[in-house]
Amino acid sequence: MADSSHQRSQIPVTRAPGQMPALSLYQRPSCSYCVQVRSAAERMGITLELRDIRQEPRWREELVAARGRATVPVLRIEGAGGTTHWLPESLDIIRYLKELTEQPDPVPRWVDRLMPPLWMISWVLIIAGLVIDGGAGTALLAAGSVGLVAVVARRIAAVMSARQT
Ligand SMILES: N[C@@H](CCC(=O)N[C@@H](CS)C(=O)NCC(=O)O)C(=O)O
């Protein structure tokens, strides 16, 4: 094998600015699996460098050196750091391209699930803080305020993120 693995799980999916991988599709124009991948990429607005292994012997040699066979389609994924992955199987390639076009939510789901109870608990703490005198009351008030600020901050971040997509 020339470079790196073709296992799907090891291929990082990133769309960060300047980190979009270079995508080359080793293919043949008449191959129906290749047509499926090319059409899917076109629908998703993803540009693939098409490397016709029949037309250019160099592409075939590269493919065979990397994979040990000339079966197409295979997507060569070159990351910003120069790491290269070879991804065979049309359906896996399409799945990978789809993931590339989706904006992953950087905030885990459990954070958003936590927001409604945190909102309620924060108000309870604030009310308790207002009722209870002394240091304990102040601490409850402070804790409740932090909770409310966290909920509001998350809400604002979520709305701004939704506007960008
Ligand atoms: N399951 C594969 C099938 C790929 C396949 O059968 N490709 C044919 C061309 S359409 C091929 O390269 N055959 C020649 C070979 O395996 O050397 C996929 O979905 O990508």
The ligand as an SDF file (V2000), in Angstrom:
LIG
                    3D

 20 19  0  0  0  0  0  0  0  0999 V2000
  -19.2810   -2.1310   -5.0790 N   0  0  0  0  0  0  0  0  0  0  0  0
  -18.4430   -1.2730   -5.8960 C   0  0  0  0  0  0  0  0  0  0  0  0
  -18.4380   -1.7960   -7.3080 C   0  0  0  0  0  0  0  0  0  0  0  0
  -17.3690   -1.1420   -8.1470 C   0  0  0  0  0  0  0  0  0  0  0  0
  -17.2170   -1.8460   -9.5120 C   0  0  0  0  0  0  0  0  0  0  0  0
  -17.7210   -2.9630   -9.6900 O   0  0  0  0  0  0  0  0  0  0  0  0
  -16.5390   -1.1810  -10.4240 N   0  0  0  0  0  0  0  0  0  0  0  0
  -16.2790   -1.7250  -11.7170 C   0  0  0  0  0  0  0  0  0  0  0  0
  -16.5720   -0.6930  -12.7780 C   0  0  0  0  0  0  0  0  0  0  0  0
  -18.2730   -0.1950  -12.8140 S   0  0  0  0  0  0  0  0  0  0  0  0
  -14.8050   -2.0180  -11.8600 C   0  0  0  0  0  0  0  0  0  0  0  0
  -13.9710   -1.1930  -11.5470 O   0  0  0  0  0  0  0  0  0  0  0  0
  -14.4950   -3.2400  -12.3310 N   0  0  0  0  0  0  0  0  0  0  0  0
  -13.1380   -3.6020  -12.6810 C   0  0  0  0  0  0  0  0  0  0  0  0
  -12.3190   -4.1110  -11.5550 C   0  0  0  0  0  0  0  0  0  0  0  0
  -12.8460   -4.3990  -10.4440 O   0  0  0  0  0  0  0  0  0  0  0  0
  -11.0980   -4.2110  -11.7450 O   0  0  0  0  0  0  0  0  0  0  0  0
  -18.9390    0.1630   -5.7730 C   0  0  0  0  0  0  0  0  0  0  0  0
  -20.1130    0.3430   -5.4320 O   0  0  0  0  0  0  0  0  0  0  0  0
  -18.1530    1.0830   -5.9610 O   0  0  0  0  0  0  0  0  0  0  0  0
  1  2  1  0
  2  3  1  0
  2 18  1  0
  3  4  1  0
  4  5  1  0
  5  6  2  0
  5  7  1  0
  7  8  1  0
  8  9  1  0
  8 11  1  0
  9 10  1  0
 11 12  2  0
 11 13  1  0
 13 14  1  0
 14 15  1  0
 15 16  2  0
 15 17  1  0
 18 19  2  0
 18 20  1  0
M  END
$$$$
